[in-house]
Amino acid sequence: MAQSFQSLSEQMADTVESVAPSIVRVGGRRRMGASGVVWAADGVVVTANHVVRRDEVSIGLPNGEKVSASIIGRDPTTDLAVLRADTSGLTAATWDDAHLRVGQLVLALARPGRGVQATLGVVSAVGESWRTGAGGEIDRYLQTDVLMYPGFSGGPLLAGEAFAGINSSALLRGASVTIPATTVRRVVESLVSHGRVRRGYLGISSQMVRLPAELAESIGQETALLLVNVEPESPAAAAGLLMGDTLVALDGQPVRDVDDLMALLGGDRVGRKVPAQIVRGGERRDLNVTIGERV
């Protein structure tokens, strides 16, 4: 038993040592350093947005060197920010959150100072996609029982030999949640390409309503969105949508509630003309709407 424990301990220490070159210190606030992860060897670093509180940012490299960095973009809704450090030849991290299970041992890593720090815990919950209080879409719910020491925000969650995501203490009060690698990849790629996360826009206000029983049975869903306002000159208005219409589907996908609609207004649909199915005066109609971009 003691030998097995010692073997596991040594393996974990070796793994931390092997991934340490991909973890940096982020100086984005006055008093306390935070952590970040090398996304690309040419100096691209991902961290938590809430730890970057000023425009002048410094990066503490694994070799002890300190370099300046600029902000490529930030997404407060998912608490992610992307920086470009004034350096190159860094060691990019390996990411994978596909095989996480409840009860799995994980390590939260950080570099709030010069050296790497670690804390051990287990995955306490894995769930479906969820929306943050600021409206950001997180691809899966990932909660651990790791203790988030000061400076750990923006650092990675290590599962095996890959980073499963970025730890954040700002998304949910009272819970240690990790922004999964799938979300990190999507947001970082958007910020690097566009400087922002592109989000679709229709120009409507809506509320969920229950459909009449006969209509619900015919289309296979019980609820939809009643349009209570359509902004003038908006994409919805240009498509012919009217206040009082009920939106039941967009781009071939059911719209049962606001979360369904927000999920369908992702950046990949911005600028695209997609079919919208509505109910007007008790009759189903099909329209085409070009998704705008929220600014």
N, C-alpha and C positions, 0 to 999 in steps of 0.2 A: 504493500500500500504506500509506504513512505517513498519507495523507489519510483512508483508510478507518479506520485505527486511531484517529486523532484524532476522527473522527465517532462511532465506537462509544464512545470514552471520554467524550465530551461527553454522549451520550445516557444513559449509565449515571449520570453525575453528576447530570444533570437529573432522572432517575427517583428517585434517592436523595433529592434535594432535595424532590421532590413528595410522597414518602411519609413524610418525616421528622416531620411533625406528628402522625402516628399512633404514634410510638415515644416511650416515656417511660422515666424512670429509676425503678427500684424499690429503695427502701432497706428491705430486710427482714432484713438481717444486720449485724453490728457493723462490720466493717472494710471490706467491699467492696460497692459498689453493683452491681446487676444491671439487667436491662432488662425491659420489658413492652410490650404492644401494646394500644392502645385498641380495645376491643370495641364499646362503645356510647358515644354522645356524652354521656350523663348520668353518666359517670365510671366505667363498668365497664372494668376492665383485666384482661388475661390474661397470666400469666407462668409461669415454671417453679416448681413447688412447692418444690424443694430450696433455692431462694434466699430463701424466706420462712421464716425461722427464729424469728421472734418475733411477738407479737400486734400490737405497735405498728409500723405500716408507714408509710413516707412515699413520696410520688410526686413525682418531679421532672418538671415539665411542660416542653414544648418552649419556652415563653416564658421559662424560667428560674425560674418560681414553684415553690415547694415546698408541697405540701398533704399533709394526713394521709389515711390510707386504712384501711378495715376489711376483714377477710377474709370474703368471701361464702361461700366453700367451697374445699376443696382435695381433690385426688385423688392421693395418693402413688403409686398403681399406674400412672398415666400421666404422672406428674411435671408436673401442671398445677394451678395455683391461680388463683382469680378474686378480684379485689379491687374495692372500690368507693371511688374517690377522692372527697374532699370538694370536688367541683367539677362543672361542666357545660360544655357548649359545646365539647367536644373533637371531634377529627376521627377518626371511626371508620375502621378499616382495611378494605380490600377483600381477600377471601380466595379462593384458587383453586389447587388442587393437581392438577387433572384432566389437565393436558397435560404433566406432567413426564416427561422422557426422560433416559436415561443419556447423559452427555456434554454436557448443556445447561449453559450458564453461569448461575450463580446468585450472589447476594450475601447474606452474613450481615450483618445490621445490628444495631446496639446503641446504647444511650445510657447507658453506665456512669458518665458524668460529665454535664456540661451539654450537650455537643455530640454529634451522631450520629457513630458510627464505622462503617466498612464493611470487609469482607474478601471477596475474590473467590475463587471455586472452581467446581468442576463437580459435577454429580450423578454420583456414582460407582456407585450401585446403587439400583434400584427393584424392590421385590418385593411379595409377598403380605402379607396381614395376619399379625401375630405377637403373641405374648403376652410381656409383660415379666416380669422375675424376680419382681416383686411381684404378678403376676396380671392386670395391666391389658391390655386389648385395644387394639392399635394397628391402624388400618384398613389401612395399607400400610407396608412397610419403605422408608424413605427415608434414604439415606446420601450424604453429600457429603465432599469433601476440604477443606472450608474449615477454617481454623485457628481454633479456639475460644479467642480471647483472654479474659483475665479480664473478667467483666462481660457477656459475650455471651450467657450462658444466660438464657432467657426472652425473648430478642429474636427477630425474625422472619427467615425465609429468604425472600428476594425473588427471584421468578422473573417476568421481564417487569415488569408494573406491579402485580402482585398478590402478596400474601403467601401462600406455599405451606405455611407451618406455623411452629411454634415450635421454636427450637433448644434442645437439652438436652445437657448433658455428663454427666448422671447415669444415663441409662437403660442405656447399654452402655459398658463400660470399653474404652478404646482405639479408639472409633469416634465420629465426628461424626454423630449422627443427628438427624433433624428429626421432631417430632410433626406429622403431616400435618394440613392444614386440616380435612379430613373428621373426624378424631378430635377436634381442637380444638373444632369446632362442636358435636359430640355431647356432649362433656364439659362445656363451658361452659354449654350450655343446661340440662343436668341440674343443675349446681351453682347456677345462677341460680334455677331453679324449686324445687329441693328442698334446697339446701345440701349436697348429697352426690350421688355417682353411685349410682343405685339398681342393685343386683345381685340376681339371683334366687337362691333357696335351696331345695334339696330336702331336705337333712338326710340325706345318704347318704355313705358312703365306697365307693370303687369301684376296680377295676383292669381294665385292658384285657385281653381274652381273645380267642383265635381261635375262631371258630364252626366247628362241624362242617361238613364239605364240602357235604353235602346242604342244610343250612339256609342256609349262606352263598350257595349258588347260587340258592335260592328267593327270598331277600330282596335279593340283589344287593350284599352287603357281607361282607367277610371277618372283621371284628372288631367287638366291641361291649364294653359295660362290665358286668362282674360286680359285683353289689352285695355287698360284704363286711361292711357294717354299715348299719343303718337306725335313725336316732335315734328314740327314743320321742316321740310327740306332734309329730313333724315333718310337713311337707307330704307327704313320701313315705309315712310311716306312715299318715297319714290317708287316703291314696289306696289303701292296701292293698298297697303294695310290701313285699317281704320279703327278708331276707338270703338270698342264693343265686339271686335272680332275675337275669336278664341283660337290661339295658336296650339295646334296639336302635334305638329311634327316639323322638323327642319332638317334639310339635307337627308331625308329618308330615315331620320332617327326620331323616336317619340320624345315629346316635350311634356313631361308630367308636372314639373315644378321649375322653380327658378334655377336650382342647381343643374338640372338637365340642360337648360338653355345656356347657362354660363359655360358648361363643359363643351357645348357645341360651338361656342364663339372663340375657340382657340385661334392662335396666330396663324395656323396653317390654312384657315378659311378666309382670312382677311383678303379682300379684293375679289373673292370668288363669287360667282352667281350660283345660288343654290335654290332648290325648290323648297317652298314653305307650304304646308297644308294648314288651312284654317277652317273654322266653322263660322258662317255668317248667315244669320236668319234661319238657323236650323239646317243649312245645307253646307256640305263640304266643298271647298274650293281649293284649287292649286294656283299658287303664284310663284314668281321667281324674285328673289331678293339678293342684291349684291351686298355682301357683308362689308361694312365700313370698319375703320380702325379707331379705337378709343384713344384720345390724346389727353 
